[in-house]
Amino acid sequence: MSQPELKLYHLGAACSLAVLLALEESGHPYSILSPFFAAGRKSPEFLAANPTGQVPCLLVGGRPLTETSAILLFLGRLFPDRRLLPLSGEAFHDARIESDLIFCSAGIQPWVRQIVMPRYFMDDSAQWDRVRQLGRNKLLERLSIIEARLTTKAWLYGEWSAIDGYLFWMTMNAVNEGVELGGLERCVDNAIRSLSRPALRAVMQRAEATQPASARQSSDTPWTTRLSPRPVLDRFCAAIGRPPLPA
Ligand SMILES: N[C@@H](CCC(=O)N[C@@H](CS)C(=O)NCC(=O)O)C(=O)O
């Protein structure tokens, strides 16, 4: 059966990176679309596809699909042989995977957003440091829940899945944004292992390279920075007191 054409609206280091990684791991051809058409201005085509103006938005044969957790679930089902998610078809088992995806997007991601974009939560910029610190505290608390899940295994489900890729995005933002990850060695180790996957290194480099200059320069788009694998790896190692690993 022929697969649909897949196009992803993606922006730099935004959470759409988790979808980009799943697409890369699928081995299926896809293309990346920019949500912008001018500095800091989102294109009418993008806003028509996703009126919230947020990435990710995946065009599936031209039809938009939004929400990271729904897109990852869709890709897991579209490419069962690639084991992007360990779905079995058994209703409760698969619902637990869906629950984990929603925990990532609704239970963890909003705290990353609060740290990176405090202006969405507080109009008084004098309070932003405090808003960020509250976000860091909550992000740490939520990642601790993942830490407890990783006690006996490197990956969330024993084999790499797109949720480990999604967690990588959370942990990368945590370490980039000064969250103290010293007590979360397994989360950081999980992220380091994801970073050793060629697909992730490839998408990080591509994500950085495909940003239009206008998006890079806009102060409105903080999701465009710090995507080089090497410094991210160094930050992970430093966070848990591990000597720097070879590139
Ligand atoms: N609930 C959405 C949230 C998506 C989201 O927050 N996207 C952010 C980047 S991580 C975004 O596009 N922010 C730009 C904006 O809100 O204008 C999901 O899980 O996909």
The ligand as a MOL file (V3000), in Angstrom:
LIG
                    3D

  0  0  0     0  0            999 V3000
M  V30 BEGIN CTAB
M  V30 COUNTS 20 19 0 0 0
M  V30 BEGIN ATOM
M  V30 1 N -0.1530 21.0390 22.6690 0
M  V30 2 C 0.7890 21.2440 21.6080 0
M  V30 3 C 1.7390 22.3350 22.0320 0
M  V30 4 C 2.6820 22.7140 20.9110 0
M  V30 5 C 3.5940 23.8480 21.3110 0
M  V30 6 O 3.5880 24.3140 22.4650 0
M  V30 7 N 4.3820 24.3210 20.3410 0
M  V30 8 C 5.2890 25.3950 20.6120 0
M  V30 9 C 6.7320 24.9590 20.3890 0
M  V30 10 S 7.2240 23.6870 21.5260 0
M  V30 11 C 5.0290 26.5320 19.6320 0
M  V30 12 O 4.7540 26.3260 18.4820 0
M  V30 13 N 5.1490 27.7550 20.1380 0
M  V30 14 C 5.0170 28.9190 19.3390 0
M  V30 15 C 3.8110 29.6960 19.7280 0
M  V30 16 O 3.0950 29.2750 20.6410 0
M  V30 17 O 3.6090 30.7270 19.0950 0
M  V30 18 C 1.5430 19.9280 21.3160 0
M  V30 19 O 1.7400 19.1380 22.2630 0
M  V30 20 O 1.9270 19.6960 20.1530 0
M  V30 END ATOM
M  V30 BEGIN BOND
M  V30 1 1 1 2
M  V30 2 1 2 3
M  V30 3 1 2 18
M  V30 4 1 3 4
M  V30 5 1 4 5
M  V30 6 2 5 6
M  V30 7 1 5 7
M  V30 8 1 7 8
M  V30 9 1 8 9
M  V30 10 1 8 11
M  V30 11 1 9 10
M  V30 12 2 11 12
M  V30 13 1 11 13
M  V30 14 1 13 14
M  V30 15 1 14 15
M  V30 16 2 15 16
M  V30 17 1 15 17
M  V30 18 2 18 19
M  V30 19 1 18 20
M  V30 END BOND
M  V30 END CTAB
M  END
